[in-house]
């Protein structure tokens, strides 16, 4: 039960997080699952038809549903554990829980019922068990990795290798004219574009989500024209991809041909126009070159060796020959070419100038996207320390403010255990994450239903402190009352359950973090 509800006028950093959640929940799982489904379907088809001798294979719809189910299940389980303050050892390779047993049993039951009429039912069930086990492990790994693009790149390489393997067997099947020959040409023709396009879109979505998450963590504005335009383009392409995949799966071939015939006619008409324009341009260029060569031949008549004696016998002309129509035509063509070149150059200059005026911000953002997040934070801290004078005294704060309570919390933890003290190069969010990991297994869960968890209290304190310290916004009275009521309760629990053995070293006085309270 959440006792504190922020006021409507108190804007926090949560809107940016909510705005990017649809990418994490919907876009990335769907696009990555579409990519992996294409390669898995062809591999399973080769195994069931050629090795096991069965006719029916697991369809792309079943594979896609299994991958999405376990991915979303792992995301729900992770959110549930965070909400309840349950810490799972990240070093465990197979974090199997009772919740996972329910998911796997449910998936096996639905899979078995939906494929009960397939030929070679035992082989299908065996392949389904392997697929469900791998999909469960995949969902856990993807949820742990977050916006890590290495998993998508790795599976893109594996899937591409599978497609090449299937293509090799398909070529062997074409060479073999028996009835049992394996031929997946039609499937490759349909699955290859979906595999590559969905892979590129999934990788782009992952990078955009990582950028938005980093900007949200740094409390920076989320309005980036280039990224927003690219996100809109990706979304439209992704929707078209889903519609195309659904159409190729469910619509009959005759209906698809009927629907694609107008598009084929329009594309053929556009290609015909393009080739006509290119043909006329080639003809004009060849005509211009021919006229230019003819003009040079007229201007330099002595260049021809065979006509040299005849031209030497002619008497010298007293007046220059009149300008003929050919010279006028060549002059006009050259003038048109020069005008076209001037217009092209002017357009390129204007476009380059616009890109240069708008590209400084985007170039800096692209450089920052390619850098390590830790390196960026380190550079910003160094710039802040150099631009502001360092003093040993803390700014006087209101005793009932979030800054004062956060200072008291840091001071108590530093006196309790040196390992729980906040490091000089740690942000409040990083310190909160490390503190919960180091103390989560030591603190028992609260028995009262109306008492918030330790993680909830610490999160509210950290957010309120961040708004006061870095945003310059005062904490609302309702949230002050919440901190006044529950922060002492948190300190009392920490003092009771985090008792450590006395140290023989000399205690140093509390020194504020240079990232937090040094100005």
C-alpha positions as CSV (number, residue, x, y, z in Angstrom):
1,X,0.0,0.0,0.0
2,X,1.4,3.4,-1.0
3,X,0.8,6.0,1.6
4,X,2.2,9.0,-0.3
5,X,0.7,10.2,-3.5
6,X,2.6,13.1,-5.2
7,X,0.7,16.3,-5.9
8,X,-0.5,16.9,-9.4
9,X,1.6,20.0,-9.8
10,X,4.8,18.3,-8.6
11,X,6.5,17.1,-11.8
12,X,9.2,14.6,-11.3
13,X,11.5,12.7,-13.6
14,X,9.0,9.9,-13.9
15,X,7.2,11.1,-17.1
16,X,10.3,10.5,-19.2
17,X,10.5,7.0,-17.8
18,X,6.8,6.4,-18.5
19,X,7.2,7.8,-22.0
20,X,9.9,5.2,-22.9
21,X,8.2,2.2,-21.3
22,X,6.3,1.3,-24.5
23,X,9.6,0.8,-26.2
24,X,10.8,-1.6,-23.5
25,X,7.5,-3.4,-23.1
26,X,6.1,-3.6,-26.6
27,X,8.5,-2.6,-29.4
28,X,11.8,-4.3,-28.4
29,X,10.2,-7.7,-27.4
30,X,8.1,-7.8,-30.6
31,X,10.8,-6.9,-33.1
32,X,13.4,-9.1,-31.5
33,X,11.0,-12.0,-31.3
34,X,10.0,-11.5,-34.9
35,X,13.7,-11.7,-35.9
36,X,14.4,-14.8,-33.9
37,X,11.2,-16.6,-35.0
38,X,12.2,-16.6,-38.7
39,X,15.5,-18.5,-38.1
40,X,14.0,-20.8,-35.5
41,X,11.1,-21.8,-37.8
42,X,13.4,-22.8,-40.6
43,X,15.7,-24.7,-38.3
44,X,12.8,-26.6,-36.7
45,X,11.3,-27.3,-40.1
46,X,14.6,-28.8,-41.3
47,X,14.8,-30.9,-38.1
48,X,11.2,-32.2,-38.2
49,X,10.9,-32.8,-41.9
50,X,14.3,-34.2,-42.8
51,X,15.7,-35.7,-39.6
52,X,12.6,-36.9,-37.8
53,X,10.6,-37.6,-40.9
54,X,7.4,-35.8,-39.8
55,X,5.4,-33.5,-42.0
56,X,3.9,-30.9,-39.6
57,X,6.3,-28.4,-38.0
58,X,5.8,-25.8,-35.3
59,X,4.4,-22.7,-37.0
60,X,5.8,-19.2,-36.7
61,X,2.7,-18.1,-34.7
62,X,3.5,-20.7,-32.0
63,X,7.1,-19.7,-31.8
64,X,6.4,-16.0,-31.7
65,X,3.8,-16.5,-28.9
66,X,6.2,-18.6,-26.8
67,X,9.0,-16.1,-27.1
68,X,6.8,-13.1,-26.3
69,X,5.1,-14.9,-23.4
70,X,8.3,-15.7,-21.5
71,X,9.8,-12.3,-22.3
72,X,6.8,-10.5,-20.8
73,X,6.6,-13.0,-18.0
74,X,10.2,-12.3,-17.0
75,X,9.6,-8.6,-17.1
76,X,6.5,-9.0,-14.9
77,X,8.5,-11.2,-12.5
78,X,11.3,-8.6,-12.3
79,X,8.9,-5.8,-11.6
80,X,7.1,-7.9,-9.0
81,X,10.4,-8.7,-7.2
82,X,11.4,-5.0,-7.2
83,X,8.0,-3.9,-5.9
84,X,8.2,-6.5,-3.0
85,X,11.8,-5.8,-2.3
86,X,12.9,-9.3,-3.2
87,X,16.6,-9.6,-4.1
88,X,17.7,-12.4,-6.4
89,X,21.3,-13.3,-6.6
90,X,22.5,-12.1,-10.0
91,X,25.3,-14.7,-10.1
92,X,22.8,-17.6,-10.3
93,X,22.7,-18.9,-13.8
94,X,19.2,-20.4,-13.5
95,X,17.1,-18.4,-11.0
96,X,14.3,-20.9,-10.9
97,X,11.4,-20.0,-8.7
98,X,7.8,-21.3,-8.1
99,X,6.5,-18.5,-10.3
100,X,8.6,-19.9,-13.2
101,X,7.1,-23.4,-12.6
102,X,3.6,-21.9,-13.1
103,X,4.7,-20.2,-16.4
104,X,6.4,-23.3,-17.8
105,X,3.5,-25.6,-16.9
106,X,1.0,-23.2,-18.4
107,X,3.0,-22.9,-21.6
108,X,3.4,-26.6,-22.0
109,X,-0.3,-27.2,-21.4
110,X,-1.4,-24.6,-24.0
111,X,1.2,-25.9,-26.5
112,X,0.2,-29.5,-26.1
113,X,-3.5,-28.7,-26.5
114,X,-3.0,-26.6,-29.6
115,X,-0.8,-29.1,-31.4
116,X,-2.6,-32.3,-30.4
117,X,-3.8,-32.9,-34.0
118,X,-0.4,-32.5,-35.6
119,X,1.2,-35.4,-37.4
120,X,4.2,-36.7,-35.4
121,X,2.7,-35.4,-32.1
122,X,5.5,-36.8,-29.9
123,X,8.2,-35.1,-32.0
124,X,6.3,-31.9,-31.9
125,X,6.0,-32.1,-28.1
126,X,9.7,-32.9,-27.7
127,X,10.7,-29.9,-29.8
128,X,8.1,-27.7,-27.9
129,X,9.7,-28.7,-24.6
130,X,13.1,-27.7,-25.8
131,X,11.8,-24.4,-27.3
132,X,9.9,-23.5,-24.1
133,X,12.9,-24.1,-21.9
134,X,15.1,-22.0,-24.1
135,X,12.5,-19.3,-24.3
136,X,12.3,-19.1,-20.5
137,X,16.0,-18.7,-20.2
138,X,16.0,-16.2,-23.0
139,X,13.4,-14.1,-21.2
140,X,15.4,-14.1,-18.0
141,X,18.6,-13.0,-19.7
142,X,16.9,-10.3,-21.8
143,X,15.3,-8.8,-18.7
144,X,18.5,-8.8,-16.7
145,X,20.4,-7.2,-19.6
146,X,17.9,-4.4,-20.0
147,X,18.9,-2.2,-23.0
148,X,22.0,-4.2,-23.8
149,X,22.3,-4.5,-27.6
150,X,24.9,-7.4,-27.3
151,X,22.2,-10.0,-27.0
152,X,20.4,-8.8,-30.2
153,X,23.6,-8.6,-32.1
154,X,24.7,-12.1,-31.0
155,X,21.3,-13.6,-32.0
156,X,21.4,-11.7,-35.3
157,X,24.7,-13.4,-36.1
158,X,23.4,-16.8,-35.0
159,X,20.2,-16.4,-37.0
160,X,22.1,-15.3,-40.1
161,X,24.2,-18.4,-39.8
162,X,21.1,-20.5,-39.5
163,X,19.7,-18.9,-42.6
164,X,22.9,-19.6,-44.6
165,X,22.7,-23.2,-43.3
166,X,19.1,-23.6,-44.5
167,X,20.0,-22.0,-47.8
168,X,22.8,-24.5,-48.4
169,X,20.4,-27.4,-47.7
170,X,17.8,-25.8,-50.0
171,X,20.3,-25.7,-52.8
172,X,21.2,-29.3,-52.2
173,X,17.4,-30.1,-52.3
174,X,17.0,-28.3,-55.7
175,X,19.8,-30.5,-57.1
176,X,18.1,-33.6,-55.8
177,X,15.0,-34.3,-57.8
178,X,13.6,-36.9,-55.5
179,X,10.3,-36.5,-53.6
180,X,12.0,-36.2,-50.2
181,X,14.3,-33.3,-51.3
182,X,14.3,-30.3,-48.9
183,X,13.4,-27.1,-50.7
184,X,12.8,-24.0,-48.6
185,X,13.1,-21.4,-51.3
186,X,9.6,-20.0,-50.7
187,X,10.1,-19.8,-47.0
188,X,13.5,-18.1,-47.4
189,X,12.1,-15.6,-49.8
190,X,9.4,-14.7,-47.2
191,X,11.5,-14.9,-44.0
192,X,14.7,-13.2,-45.1
193,X,13.3,-9.7,-45.4
194,X,11.4,-10.0,-42.1
195,X,14.5,-11.3,-40.4
196,X,16.8,-8.5,-41.5
197,X,14.3,-5.6,-41.2
198,X,13.1,-6.7,-37.8
199,X,16.7,-7.2,-36.6
200,X,17.7,-3.7,-37.6
201,X,14.6,-2.2,-36.1
202,X,15.1,-4.1,-32.8
203,X,18.7,-2.9,-32.6
204,X,17.6,0.7,-33.3
205,X,14.9,0.6,-30.7
206,X,17.4,-0.7,-28.2
207,X,19.8,2.1,-28.8
208,X,17.1,4.7,-28.7
209,X,15.7,3.3,-25.4
210,X,19.2,3.3,-23.9
211,X,19.7,7.0,-24.9
212,X,16.3,8.0,-23.4
213,X,17.1,6.1,-20.2
214,X,20.4,7.8,-19.9
215,X,18.9,11.3,-20.4
216,X,16.2,10.4,-17.9
217,X,18.8,9.4,-15.3
218,X,20.7,12.6,-15.9
219,X,17.5,14.6,-15.6
220,X,17.9,16.1,-19.1
221,X,15.1,17.1,-21.4
222,X,13.8,14.3,-23.6
223,X,13.1,16.5,-26.7
224,X,15.6,15.5,-29.4
225,X,14.4,16.3,-32.9
226,X,16.6,13.8,-34.6
227,X,15.9,11.0,-32.2
228,X,12.1,11.7,-32.2
229,X,12.0,11.7,-36.0
230,X,14.0,8.5,-36.2
231,X,11.7,7.0,-33.6
232,X,8.6,7.9,-35.6
233,X,10.1,6.4,-38.8
234,X,11.0,3.2,-36.9
235,X,7.5,3.0,-35.5
236,X,5.8,3.3,-38.9
237,X,8.2,0.8,-40.4
238,X,7.6,-1.6,-37.5
239,X,3.8,-1.4,-37.9
240,X,4.1,-2.0,-41.7
241,X,6.4,-5.0,-40.9
242,X,3.9,-6.5,-38.5
243,X,1.0,-6.0,-41.0
244,X,3.1,-7.5,-43.8
245,X,4.0,-10.5,-41.6
246,X,0.4,-11.1,-40.5
247,X,-0.8,-10.8,-44.1
248,X,1.8,-13.3,-45.4
249,X,0.8,-15.8,-42.6
250,X,-3.0,-15.6,-42.7
251,X,-4.0,-14.4,-46.2
252,X,-4.3,-16.8,-49.1
253,X,-1.8,-16.6,-51.9
254,X,-4.5,-15.6,-54.5
255,X,-5.7,-12.8,-52.3
256,X,-2.1,-11.5,-51.7
257,X,-1.5,-11.5,-55.5
258,X,-4.7,-9.5,-56.0
259,X,-3.8,-7.0,-53.3
260,X,-0.2,-6.6,-54.6
261,X,-1.1,-6.3,-58.2
262,X,-1.8,-2.5,-58.1
263,X,1.4,-1.9,-56.2
264,X,3.3,-4.0,-58.8
265,X,1.7,-1.9,-61.6
266,X,2.5,1.4,-59.9
267,X,6.1,0.3,-59.2
268,X,6.5,-0.9,-62.8
269,X,5.2,2.4,-64.1
270,X,7.6,4.4,-61.8
271,X,10.5,2.2,-62.9
272,X,9.6,2.7,-66.5
273,X,9.5,6.5,-66.0
274,X,12.9,6.4,-64.2
275,X,14.5,4.4,-67.1
276,X,13.0,6.8,-69.6
277,X,14.5,9.8,-67.9
278,X,17.8,8.1,-67.6
279,X,17.7,7.2,-71.3
280,X,17.0,10.8,-72.3
281,X,19.8,12.0,-70.0
282,X,22.2,9.6,-71.5
283,X,21.1,10.6,-75.0
284,X,21.5,14.3,-74.2
285,X,25.0,13.7,-72.7
286,X,26.0,11.7,-75.8
287,X,24.6,14.3,-78.1
288,X,26.4,17.1,-76.2
289,X,29.7,15.2,-76.4
290,X,29.2,14.6,-80.1
291,X,28.5,18.2,-80.7
292,X,31.5,19.3,-78.6
293,X,33.7,17.0,-80.6
294,X,32.3,18.4,-83.9
295,X,32.9,21.9,-82.7
296,X,36.5,21.1,-81.7
297,X,37.0,19.6,-85.2
298,X,35.7,22.8,-86.7
299,X,37.9,25.0,-84.5
300,X,41.0,23.0,-85.1
301,X,40.9,21.8,-88.7
302,X,44.6,21.0,-88.9
303,X,44.1,18.1,-86.4
304,X,43.1,15.7,-89.2
305,X,46.2,14.3,-91.0
306,X,44.4,13.2,-94.2
307,X,42.9,16.6,-94.9
308,X,46.1,18.5,-94.2
309,X,47.4,19.0,-97.8
310,X,43.9,20.0,-99.1
311,X,43.4,22.6,-96.4
312,X,46.9,24.1,-97.0
313,X,46.1,24.7,-100.7
314,X,43.1,26.8,-99.8
315,X,43.6,30.6,-99.9
316,X,43.5,32.4,-96.6
317,X,40.1,33.9,-95.8
318,X,40.0,37.6,-95.3
319,X,36.9,37.5,-93.0
320,X,36.0,35.0,-90.3
321,X,33.3,32.5,-91.2
322,X,29.8,33.3,-90.0
323,X,28.5,31.6,-86.9
324,X,26.4,28.7,-88.0
325,X,23.4,27.1,-86.2
326,X,25.5,24.3,-84.8
327,X,27.7,26.6,-82.8
328,X,24.6,28.4,-81.4
329,X,23.1,25.1,-80.4
330,X,26.3,24.0,-78.7
331,X,26.5,27.3,-76.8
332,X,22.9,27.0,-75.6
333,X,23.6,23.4,-74.4
334,X,26.7,24.5,-72.5
335,X,24.7,27.4,-71.0
336,X,22.0,25.1,-69.8
337,X,24.5,22.6,-68.4
338,X,26.2,25.5,-66.5
339,X,22.9,26.7,-65.2
340,X,22.0,23.3,-63.9
341,X,25.4,22.8,-62.3
342,X,25.0,26.2,-60.7
343,X,21.6,25.3,-59.3
344,X,22.8,22.0,-58.0
345,X,25.8,23.7,-56.3
346,X,23.6,26.3,-54.8
347,X,21.2,23.7,-53.4
348,X,24.0,21.7,-52.0
349,X,25.5,24.8,-50.3
350,X,22.2,25.7,-48.8
351,X,21.6,22.2,-47.5
352,X,25.1,22.0,-46.1
353,X,24.6,25.3,-44.3
354,X,21.4,24.1,-42.8
355,X,22.9,20.9,-41.6
356,X,25.8,22.7,-40.1
357,X,23.6,25.2,-38.2
358,X,21.5,22.3,-36.9
359,X,24.1,19.7,-36.6
360,X,26.2,21.0,-33.7
361,X,23.8,19.8,-31.0
362,X,23.1,16.5,-32.8
363,X,26.8,15.9,-33.4
364,X,27.6,16.4,-29.7
365,X,24.7,14.1,-28.8
366,X,25.9,11.4,-31.2
367,X,29.4,11.6,-29.7
368,X,28.0,11.3,-26.2
369,X,25.9,8.3,-27.3
370,X,29.0,6.5,-28.5
371,X,30.9,7.2,-25.2
372,X,30.7,5.2,-22.1
373,X,28.1,6.5,-19.6
374,X,30.6,6.3,-16.7
375,X,33.1,8.4,-18.7
376,X,30.4,11.0,-19.4
377,X,29.5,11.2,-15.7
378,X,33.2,11.5,-14.7
379,X,33.7,14.4,-17.2
380,X,30.7,16.3,-16.0
381,X,31.8,15.9,-12.3
382,X,35.2,17.2,-13.2
383,X,33.7,20.2,-15.1
384,X,31.4,21.0,-12.1
385,X,34.3,20.8,-9.6
386,X,36.5,23.1,-11.8
387,X,33.8,25.7,-12.4
388,X,32.6,26.0,-8.7
389,X,34.8,26.7,-5.7
390,X,35.1,23.9,-3.2
391,X,34.4,24.7,0.4
392,X,34.4,22.4,3.4
393,X,31.2,23.8,5.0
394,X,27.8,22.6,4.1
395,X,24.9,24.8,3.1
396,X,22.5,25.3,6.0
397,X,19.3,23.4,5.3
398,X,15.9,23.4,6.8
399,X,15.8,20.6,9.5
400,X,12.5,19.4,8.0
401,X,13.7,19.4,4.4
402,X,14.7,16.4,2.3
403,X,18.3,17.6,2.2
404,X,18.6,17.6,6.0
405,X,17.1,14.2,6.3
406,X,19.3,12.8,3.5
407,X,22.4,14.2,5.3
408,X,21.3,12.5,8.5
409,X,20.8,9.3,6.6
410,X,24.2,9.4,5.0
411,X,25.9,10.4,8.3
412,X,24.2,7.5,10.1
413,X,25.2,5.0,7.5
414,X,28.8,6.3,7.5
415,X,29.0,5.9,11.2
416,X,27.4,2.5,11.1
417,X,29.6,0.8,8.5
418,X,32.3,2.3,6.3
419,X,31.1,0.0,3.5
420,X,27.7,1.7,3.6
421,X,29.1,5.2,3.3
422,X,28.5,7.1,0.1
423,X,31.5,7.2,-2.2
424,X,32.7,10.6,-3.6
425,X,32.0,9.6,-7.2
426,X,28.6,8.1,-6.5
427,X,25.3,9.7,-7.6
428,X,22.2,9.4,-5.3
429,X,20.6,6.9,-7.6
430,X,23.8,4.7,-7.8
431,X,24.2,4.9,-4.0
432,X,20.6,3.8,-3.5
433,X,21.0,0.8,-5.9
434,X,24.2,-0.3,-4.1
435,X,22.8,0.2,-0.7
436,X,19.7,-1.9,-1.4
437,X,21.9,-4.7,-2.9
438,X,24.2,-4.8,0.1
439,X,21.5,-4.6,2.8
440,X,18.5,-6.3,1.1
441,X,19.3,-9.8,2.5
442,X,19.9,-8.4,6.0
443,X,16.6,-6.7,6.5
444,X,13.5,-8.8,7.1
445,X,10.3,-7.8,5.4
446,X,7.8,-5.7,7.3
447,X,5.0,-7.6,8.8
448,X,2.4,-4.7,8.9
449,X,0.4,-4.2,5.7
450,X,0.2,-0.4,6.0
451,X,4.0,0.0,6.5
452,X,5.9,0.8,3.2
453,X,9.0,-1.3,2.4
454,X,12.5,0.0,3.0
455,X,13.1,0.3,-0.7
456,X,10.0,2.5,-1.1
457,X,11.0,4.8,1.7
458,X,14.6,5.2,0.5
459,X,13.3,5.8,-3.1
460,X,11.0,8.6,-1.9
461,X,13.9,10.1,0.1
462,X,16.3,10.0,-2.8
463,X,13.8,11.5,-5.2
464,X,12.9,14.3,-2.9
465,X,16.6,15.0,-2.2
466,X,17.4,15.0,-5.9
467,X,14.6,17.5,-6.7
468,X,15.8,19.9,-3.9
469,X,19.5,19.4,-4.5
470,X,19.7,19.5,-8.3
471,X,16.3,20.7,-9.5
472,X,16.0,23.6,-7.0
473,X,12.4,22.7,-6.2
474,X,11.0,22.6,-2.6
475,X,9.4,19.4,-1.3
476,X,5.7,19.5,-1.1
477,X,4.1,19.5,2.4
478,X,2.5,16.1,1.8
479,X,5.8,14.5,1.0
480,X,7.5,16.2,3.9
481,X,5.0,14.7,6.2
482,X,5.7,11.3,4.6
483,X,9.4,11.6,5.1
484,X,8.9,12.9,8.7
485,X,6.9,9.8,9.5
486,X,8.8,7.1,7.7
487,X,12.5,8.1,7.5
488,X,13.0,7.7,11.3
489,X,11.3,4.3,11.0
490,X,13.8,3.4,8.3
491,X,16.8,4.5,10.4
492,X,15.5,2.6,13.4
493,X,15.2,-0.6,11.3
494,X,18.7,-0.1,9.9
495,X,20.2,0.5,13.3
496,X,18.5,-2.6,14.6
497,X,19.4,-5.0,11.9
498,X,22.7,-3.6,10.5
499,X,24.6,-3.8,13.7
500,X,28.3,-4.4,13.0
501,X,31.2,-5.3,15.2
502,X,33.2,-2.4,16.7
503,X,36.2,-1.3,14.6
504,X,39.6,-0.7,16.1
505,X,40.4,2.0,13.5
506,X,40.1,5.7,14.3
507,X,36.8,7.2,13.2
508,X,37.1,10.1,10.9
509,X,34.6,13.0,10.9
510,X,31.8,12.8,8.3
511,X,32.8,14.4,5.1
512,X,30.2,15.2,2.5
513,X,30.3,13.8,-1.0
514,X,31.7,16.1,-3.6
515,X,28.9,15.0,-5.9
516,X,26.3,15.9,-3.4
517,X,26.7,18.4,-0.5
518,X,29.9,20.4,-1.2
519,X,28.5,23.7,-2.3
